[in-house]
Amino acid sequence: MRKVIFVLFILFLTTAGIISYFSSPKDSIQGAPAISTSEESVPSGVLSWLSDWSRPDLPAKVAIQVGHFKNDDLPEELKKLRTSDGASAGGYDEWEVNLTIAREIENLLKADGIFVELLPATVPEKYWSDVFIAIHADGSEDTEKSGYKITGPWRDLTGNAESLISSIDKYYKTDTGLSLDPNITRNMRGYYAFSWWRYDHAIHPMTTAVIIETGFLTNSSDRAFLTNHPEISAKAIYKGVVEYLQNEKLI
């Protein structure tokens, strides 16, 4: 009799666990989109057409890409990313957090008279701008992980990505109080929007680009900061962009 009761008890716990697993909302820990390329992926001979390239005679142009925003609209060549919804935790989806910060940056730049475009996950074909910033939020199974990441492409043909990173990093660290997470992933440096030799829907190789993980959505402290004070993150990034444009004498 005791054995029967014990078996029934185990079955009850197992069934309850299964029901709980499938009925409870799950947090996503995806970081940057899974499609990435390595530094060695650029085929030889693809740069010849850039030999006579020069910057268009236009005012400064900045692009702010909202990570994972409108993923369903991604083109056929990037169809694998349509289900890459990014991190989610505490009732927040990454794209929502990214969009709020991106819009704040857009408003600040426009107030300075700087031309800025807000882009979804889909980048227009061979897209050029003086600055391209992909806004993301991080995720991890380890909810203690905190901080922000920022990096540029494997191949920075402009030679300016480190300067842009330096300017943004200086303000982001000071203004947000978040620590820099040095664990840059391959998916960040090989971000699909940087892979102009592989995809049509990617930035022009002479676009200075960075991707920033603004904090860990899966960390309660980072999440509270990003969702309650997106204007602080936005202003820090804005100040870095303006400093970079001034250093390059573009504004």
Secondary structure, DSSP 8 states (H G I E B T S, - for coil): -HHHHHHHHHHHHHHHHHHHHHHS---EE--S-S-B--GGGS-TTTTGGGTT----S---EEEEEETTTTGGG--GGGGGGTT---EEETTEEHHHHHHHHHHHHHHHHHHTT-EEEEE-SS--TTB--SEEEEEEEE--S-TT---BEEE--SS-TTS-HHHHHHHHHHHHHHHH---B-----HHHHTBGGG-TTT-SSSB-TTSEEEEEEEEETTSHHHHHHHHH-HHHHHHHHHHHHHHHHHHTT--
